[in-house]
Amino acid sequence: MDPIEPQLIRTDRLTLLPLRVEHAEELAVALSDPALHTFIGGEPADPRTLRARYERWVAGSPDPAVSWCNWAVRLRDEDRLVGTVQATITGTPDCRTAEIAWVVGTGWQRRGIATEAARALVGWLTGLPVRTVVAHIHPDHRASAAVATAAGLAPTPVYQNGEVRWVGPAGSAPAGSALSR
């Protein structure tokens, strides 16, 4: 199976740019608050560490049946990278699943950016087609739970590594999640 490549996605306020290694410097600053790691663990990465991570991500999965799609989230009004979204896509062309994640720097939170980016990502996945979208969210992370709900996902009783598995059909993001490619 040919790997799926991330495409440019535009929303009302955002541009989701296919991730490049060169984004590491700016994203290291945007994602530097240790509070971002309260629910996901770890600590902020410096530019060198992010560059190495992004090199691996951009190179793609070593498994040809898995596609790693990663984007840098640019807030157009500020012409600044403010976070990332990602999808790991598995399965056959007629039955794909995407595990998604998002992170937005603390300076840009509570503005609907993660919700807008997640909705756009789910909308893009529908065009592949992807049937099922999955996210794993810490049970106490109310903000991420709200983003998942807005993107059309619902919690399940399944836990994985201490996180709740959220699932929804692709294309389930509510109206107002318009995007252009």
Beta strands, then each sheet from edge to edge (+ up, - down):
strand 1: 9-10
strand 2: 14-18
strand 3: 67-75
strand 4: 80-92
strand 5: 95-104
strand 6: 132-137
strand 7: 154-160
strand 8: 163-169
sheet 1: 1+ 2- 3+ 4- 5+ 6+ 8- 7+
end
